[in-house]
Amino acid sequence: MAAARRLLPFCLAVVWACSSARVAPARGPDPLLITEDEVVGSLATTAYELIRALRPSFLSYRGETSFDRRTSRPYPNVYVDDQVFGTITILQSIPASDVSTVRLYRSSEAVTKFGTGNAGGVIAIVTKK
């Protein structure tokens, strides 16, 4: 019995050492980020076309953000290089060739990072400098 107790840890160590390494499953693209590689690979001419082709959910209606519809912002605001730029329609005036990355900040992240008035979220564009 004493020999079995000494042999058991050795056997467990051998089995553990011989087991195959576990490989993490391959992950798809980040659903909240459009990378520079994706931008370069797209055929889009504007930021709007780029987003519509790669992550159309960025452009979706988020629901009313206020009881007063006049002040509600149900679509994400657009920020370029951390500066407020406008509403989603402004994306049509931004050339895709100037875009490095695009990130969607959901409601709570947007309000935390960019302040109130962004309850519909923020589409943050980083340009090539």
DOLUMDO-188544 format. One record per residue (C-alpha): residue number from 1; residue in one letter; x, y, z. Coordinates in Angstrom, 3 decimals. Layout:
# DOLUMDO-188544
{NUM, a, {X, Y, Z}}
...
//
This chain:
# DOLUMDO-188544
{1, m, {0.000, 0.000, 0.000}}
{2, a, {2.840, 2.419, 0.791}}
{3, a, {4.426, 1.720, -2.608}}
{4, a, {1.118, 2.476, -4.359}}
{5, r, {0.912, 5.843, -2.587}}
{6, r, {4.377, 6.759, -3.839}}
{7, l, {3.697, 5.491, -7.344}}
{8, l, {0.350, 7.287, -7.784}}
{9, p, {1.770, 10.872, -7.928}}
{10, f, {4.419, 9.712, -10.408}}
{11, c, {1.796, 8.093, -12.657}}
{12, l, {-0.398, 11.191, -12.535}}
{13, a, {2.568, 13.392, -13.471}}
{14, v, {3.401, 11.130, -16.452}}
{15, v, {-0.205, 11.139, -17.678}}
{16, w, {-0.442, 14.919, -17.323}}
{17, a, {2.874, 15.463, -19.146}}
{18, c, {1.837, 13.218, -22.039}}
{19, s, {-1.591, 14.747, -22.542}}
{20, s, {-2.059, 16.994, -25.552}}
{21, a, {-2.200, 20.735, -25.121}}
{22, r, {-5.612, 22.288, -25.382}}
{23, v, {-5.919, 24.843, -28.106}}
{24, a, {-8.359, 27.690, -27.699}}
{25, p, {-11.073, 27.693, -30.343}}
{26, a, {-10.567, 30.103, -33.201}}
{27, r, {-12.427, 33.341, -32.650}}
{28, g, {-14.139, 35.366, -35.298}}
{29, p, {-13.818, 39.103, -35.686}}
{30, d, {-14.644, 41.346, -32.744}}
{31, p, {-18.321, 42.284, -33.183}}
{32, l, {-17.686, 45.783, -31.782}}
{33, l, {-14.528, 46.639, -33.741}}
{34, i, {-13.625, 47.038, -37.399}}
{35, t, {-9.867, 46.687, -37.697}}
{36, e, {-7.509, 48.398, -40.115}}
{37, d, {-7.033, 45.108, -41.994}}
{38, e, {-10.793, 44.874, -42.543}}
{39, v, {-10.916, 48.485, -43.714}}
{40, v, {-8.116, 47.896, -46.226}}
{41, g, {-9.774, 44.693, -47.463}}
{42, s, {-13.131, 46.332, -48.059}}
{43, l, {-14.164, 47.985, -51.306}}
{44, a, {-16.090, 50.749, -49.533}}
{45, t, {-15.619, 54.381, -50.480}}
{46, t, {-17.232, 55.972, -47.406}}
{47, a, {-17.286, 55.133, -43.712}}
{48, y, {-21.032, 54.506, -43.999}}
{49, e, {-20.544, 51.900, -46.752}}
{50, l, {-17.712, 50.335, -44.767}}
{51, i, {-19.827, 49.909, -41.646}}
{52, r, {-22.901, 48.800, -43.593}}
{53, a, {-20.842, 46.060, -45.305}}
{54, l, {-18.857, 44.816, -42.296}}
{55, r, {-20.941, 45.504, -39.146}}
{56, p, {-24.452, 46.642, -40.136}}
{57, s, {-25.609, 46.293, -36.523}}
{58, f, {-23.607, 49.474, -35.735}}
{59, l, {-26.222, 51.447, -37.693}}
{60, s, {-29.314, 49.944, -36.090}}
{61, y, {-32.037, 51.686, -34.114}}
{62, r, {-31.334, 51.429, -30.380}}
{63, g, {-34.741, 52.429, -29.062}}
{64, e, {-35.856, 55.645, -27.443}}
{65, t, {-33.359, 56.985, -24.915}}
{66, s, {-35.671, 59.512, -23.280}}
{67, f, {-39.338, 59.933, -22.487}}
{68, d, {-39.217, 63.146, -24.506}}
{69, r, {-38.851, 62.143, -28.169}}
{70, r, {-37.417, 65.561, -29.029}}
{71, t, {-34.329, 64.850, -26.909}}
{72, s, {-34.116, 61.110, -27.542}}
{73, r, {-31.033, 59.805, -29.400}}
{74, p, {-31.990, 56.313, -30.631}}
{75, y, {-29.015, 56.043, -33.023}}
{76, p, {-25.323, 56.176, -32.119}}
{77, n, {-23.506, 59.494, -32.338}}
{78, v, {-20.328, 59.640, -34.404}}
{79, y, {-16.985, 60.641, -32.921}}
{80, v, {-13.825, 61.027, -34.993}}
{81, d, {-10.518, 60.915, -33.128}}
{82, d, {-12.394, 61.346, -29.815}}
{83, q, {-14.167, 64.528, -30.978}}
{84, v, {-17.931, 64.705, -31.528}}
{85, f, {-18.558, 64.753, -35.272}}
{86, g, {-22.309, 64.350, -35.725}}
{87, t, {-25.049, 61.850, -36.420}}
{88, i, {-24.916, 58.677, -38.506}}
{89, t, {-25.577, 60.618, -41.717}}
{90, i, {-22.160, 62.287, -41.390}}
{91, l, {-20.549, 58.880, -42.045}}
{92, q, {-21.336, 59.355, -45.740}}
{93, s, {-18.906, 62.288, -45.877}}
{94, i, {-15.940, 60.427, -44.342}}
{95, p, {-13.744, 58.681, -46.944}}
{96, a, {-13.084, 55.039, -46.052}}
{97, s, {-9.461, 55.535, -47.096}}
{98, d, {-9.027, 57.901, -44.100}}
{99, v, {-10.352, 55.350, -41.583}}
{100, s, {-7.982, 53.285, -39.455}}
{101, t, {-10.467, 51.629, -37.060}}
{102, v, {-14.139, 51.866, -36.151}}
{103, r, {-15.471, 50.866, -32.738}}
{104, l, {-19.021, 50.737, -31.432}}
{105, y, {-19.507, 51.752, -27.819}}
{106, r, {-22.832, 50.567, -26.461}}
{107, s, {-24.997, 52.819, -24.310}}
{108, s, {-23.375, 52.471, -20.885}}
{109, e, {-19.824, 52.508, -22.279}}
{110, a, {-20.616, 55.528, -24.460}}
{111, v, {-22.066, 57.553, -21.595}}
{112, t, {-19.110, 56.651, -19.373}}
{113, k, {-16.456, 57.488, -21.970}}
{114, f, {-18.069, 60.369, -23.892}}
{115, g, {-20.660, 61.771, -21.480}}
{116, t, {-24.415, 62.215, -21.385}}
{117, g, {-26.266, 62.575, -24.642}}
{118, n, {-24.766, 59.339, -25.946}}
{119, a, {-27.358, 56.892, -24.622}}
{120, g, {-27.842, 55.564, -28.159}}
{121, g, {-24.178, 54.595, -28.254}}
{122, v, {-21.161, 55.956, -30.092}}
{123, i, {-19.477, 54.967, -33.323}}
{124, a, {-15.870, 55.998, -32.693}}
{125, i, {-13.647, 56.351, -35.751}}
{126, v, {-9.878, 56.588, -35.533}}
{127, t, {-8.350, 58.089, -38.639}}
{128, k, {-4.996, 57.411, -40.234}}
{129, k, {-2.683, 60.160, -39.107}}
//
